[in-house]
Amino acid sequence: MKVPLQTLLSLKLLTLAALQLLFPSFACAVEKGDTLKVTLHGTLKRKPCHISNDKIIEVAFGNVGVKKVDGQRYIQPIDYQLECESPDDAATLKMTIKGTQTLYNTGAITTNVSGLGIKVLQNGSAIVINQPFIIDYHHPPVLQAVPVTSGQALTEGVFSATATLLAEYE
């Protein structure tokens, strides 16, 4: 008995489909090779800037009258030196005073005395704490600090405040 060619081809395809279902790994063989994990690393940075040789800057107000704090009296300079390694004149240099801002003055940092803050000035104008401002490396700004009050009566005692002066390229 002769089986037509078309029937033989259909049987072969059916057999291949059945084998593929029974042995999927044979039907979908993929060549696998060796794998090797590659780790790449490096450092991207501009040359850093240093303020006052990375030392603490002290501002002493001396004796401050509790009834004389007005945001103008007792103003003191914040003496600092700015040193950037290989300054980049094409890049934007920013400075930030980082600290805890008072609730009553965006340009003042809190002190340990309730109602007393220390306002920071850049070239005579108030800055906003934690907000960077653009500076010129060759002409760094004059920074000053002055006690301010929320309006509530102050009590006698020693006061202090802490902030971080940061200079960085954008």
C-alpha positions as CSV (number, residue, x, y, z in Angstrom):
1,M,0.0,0.0,0.0
2,K,1.3,3.4,-1.0
3,V,0.9,6.3,1.4
4,P,0.6,9.7,-0.3
5,L,3.5,12.0,0.2
6,Q,1.4,14.7,1.7
7,T,0.3,12.3,4.4
8,L,3.9,11.4,5.2
9,L,4.9,15.0,5.6
10,S,1.9,15.7,7.8
11,L,2.9,12.7,10.0
12,K,6.5,13.9,10.2
13,L,5.4,17.4,11.3
14,L,3.0,15.9,13.9
15,T,5.8,13.7,15.2
16,L,8.1,16.7,15.5
17,A,5.4,18.7,17.3
18,A,4.9,15.8,19.7
19,L,8.6,15.5,20.4
20,Q,8.8,19.2,21.0
21,L,6.1,18.9,23.6
22,L,7.7,15.9,25.3
23,F,11.3,17.2,25.1
24,P,11.3,21.0,25.1
25,S,15.0,21.3,25.8
26,F,15.9,19.5,22.6
27,A,13.5,21.5,20.6
28,C,14.8,24.9,21.9
29,A,18.5,24.2,22.4
30,V,20.5,27.4,23.0
31,E,24.2,27.5,22.9
32,K,25.7,28.6,26.2
33,G,29.2,30.0,26.7
34,D,31.3,31.0,29.7
35,T,30.2,34.1,31.6
36,L,32.5,36.6,33.3
37,K,31.5,39.4,35.7
38,V,33.1,42.7,34.8
39,T,33.4,45.5,37.4
40,L,34.2,49.0,36.3
41,H,34.9,51.8,38.7
42,G,36.3,55.3,39.0
43,T,35.9,58.7,40.5
44,L,34.3,61.8,38.9
45,K,35.0,65.0,40.8
46,R,36.1,68.5,40.5
47,K,38.9,69.6,42.7
48,P,37.5,70.3,46.1
49,C,37.2,73.7,47.9
50,H,38.2,74.1,51.5
51,I,37.0,76.8,53.9
52,S,39.5,78.0,56.5
53,N,41.6,74.9,56.1
54,D,38.6,72.8,57.2
55,K,38.8,74.2,60.7
56,I,36.0,75.5,62.9
57,I,35.1,79.2,62.5
58,E,34.3,80.9,65.7
59,V,32.2,84.1,65.9
60,A,32.1,85.7,69.3
61,F,29.3,88.3,70.1
62,G,30.5,89.0,73.7
63,N,27.8,90.4,76.0
64,V,24.5,91.0,74.2
65,G,21.8,93.0,75.9
66,V,18.5,91.0,76.0
67,K,16.5,94.1,75.2
68,K,18.9,95.5,72.6
69,V,18.7,92.7,70.0
70,D,17.4,94.4,66.9
71,G,19.0,92.6,63.9
72,Q,21.6,95.4,63.5
73,R,23.5,95.7,66.8
74,Y,26.2,93.3,67.6
75,I,26.9,92.5,64.0
76,Q,30.1,90.4,63.6
77,P,32.2,89.3,60.6
78,I,32.4,85.6,59.8
79,D,36.1,85.4,59.0
80,Y,36.9,82.7,56.6
81,Q,39.3,81.9,53.8
82,L,38.2,80.1,50.6
83,E,40.7,77.8,48.8
84,C,39.7,75.8,45.8
85,E,42.2,73.4,44.2
86,S,42.6,74.2,40.5
87,P,39.6,76.7,40.4
88,D,37.4,76.3,37.4
89,D,36.4,79.8,36.1
90,A,34.0,78.2,33.6
91,A,32.0,76.4,36.4
92,T,29.5,77.9,38.8
93,L,30.7,78.0,42.4
94,K,28.0,78.1,45.0
95,M,28.0,78.7,48.8
96,T,25.5,77.5,51.3
97,I,25.0,78.1,55.0
98,K,23.5,74.8,56.2
99,G,21.7,74.8,59.5
100,T,18.4,74.7,61.3
101,Q,16.4,77.7,60.1
102,T,14.3,79.7,62.6
103,L,10.6,79.7,62.2
104,Y,10.4,83.5,62.2
105,N,13.3,84.4,59.9
106,T,14.5,82.4,56.8
107,G,17.9,84.0,57.0
108,A,18.6,83.0,60.6
109,I,19.8,79.8,62.3
110,T,18.4,78.7,65.6
111,T,20.2,79.0,68.9
112,N,19.8,77.2,72.1
113,V,17.8,80.2,73.5
114,S,14.2,80.3,72.6
115,G,13.3,83.3,70.5
116,L,16.9,84.1,69.6
117,G,18.4,83.4,66.1
118,I,21.6,84.4,64.3
119,K,21.0,86.0,60.9
120,V,23.6,85.6,58.2
121,L,24.4,88.3,55.7
122,Q,26.2,88.1,52.4
123,N,27.7,91.4,51.4
124,G,25.2,93.2,53.7
125,S,22.1,91.3,52.5
126,A,20.3,88.5,54.2
127,I,20.7,85.0,52.7
128,V,18.2,82.1,53.0
129,I,19.6,79.3,55.2
130,N,20.1,76.1,53.3
131,Q,19.7,77.8,49.9
132,P,22.8,78.0,47.8
133,F,23.9,81.3,46.3
134,I,26.4,81.9,43.5
135,I,29.8,83.4,44.4
136,D,32.9,84.5,42.6
137,Y,36.0,82.6,43.7
138,H,38.2,85.5,43.0
139,H,36.0,87.8,45.1
140,P,34.4,85.8,47.8
141,P,31.5,87.4,49.6
142,V,31.8,89.2,52.9
143,L,29.8,87.2,55.5
144,Q,28.4,88.6,58.7
145,A,26.3,87.3,61.6
146,V,23.9,89.3,63.7
147,P,21.5,88.3,66.5
148,V,17.8,88.6,65.8
149,T,14.7,87.9,67.9
150,S,11.3,86.5,67.2
151,G,9.8,89.3,69.2
152,Q,9.5,87.4,72.4
153,A,11.3,88.5,75.6
154,L,14.7,87.0,75.9
155,T,16.2,85.6,79.1
156,E,19.7,86.0,80.2
157,G,22.2,83.2,79.5
158,V,24.9,81.9,77.3
159,F,23.8,81.2,73.7
160,S,25.2,79.3,70.8
161,A,24.4,78.2,67.3
162,T,25.9,75.9,64.8
163,A,25.9,75.9,61.0
164,T,28.0,74.5,58.2
165,L,29.6,76.8,55.5
166,L,29.8,74.9,52.2
167,A,31.4,75.9,48.9
168,E,31.0,73.6,45.9
169,Y,31.0,73.7,42.2
170,E,27.7,73.0,40.4
